[in-house]
């Protein structure tokens, strides 16, 4: 009998313990990761173009990759990160039904 009473008490206490509520859901973290990877790709595309000789000017600095492609990728990456932060996570009842 004592064991049954203990088991009942543990079930009640387990139900009463508060759940951990995180600010972000799984979708938020995945979007944040995609945004950070996009930013890393943008910064890699932006880097380089220097000359090994300081007396020689390299026109590779003004390549379309650094002047057009990389800034667009960076803006897209920052947009994804902002979207990942702004979207609300779904309540648990909706997530479990899917």
Steps between C-alpha positions, in 0.01 A plus 500: 500500500781737582652444156172590329476820700855594404432429135188715506691782667778489240249516216335803651831675560616422145187660360543805718859573400514799265613440144799684361379772267765617257477830318557333163358184352668244276404692185657819639831327568506335158430831325765668714753235400414545130541877537838469670625260230379746234687783675818293514473429126446872434802606702718236333389631160579855615853422616818497296604707203812642656839516338811338642710797386395825676632708207266337247127575489278200436178563305368168629377701797215631283387164363125439462522228763609750765296796383165332419475133594644513854296800625178345366579172676575690823170692483313174443685342795415788732138480384485129581649560846250781568212279385623214721501729801159656426284194428306362793540136590185292473331397825577141600145383434532588133851353464398160637206472260718540190 
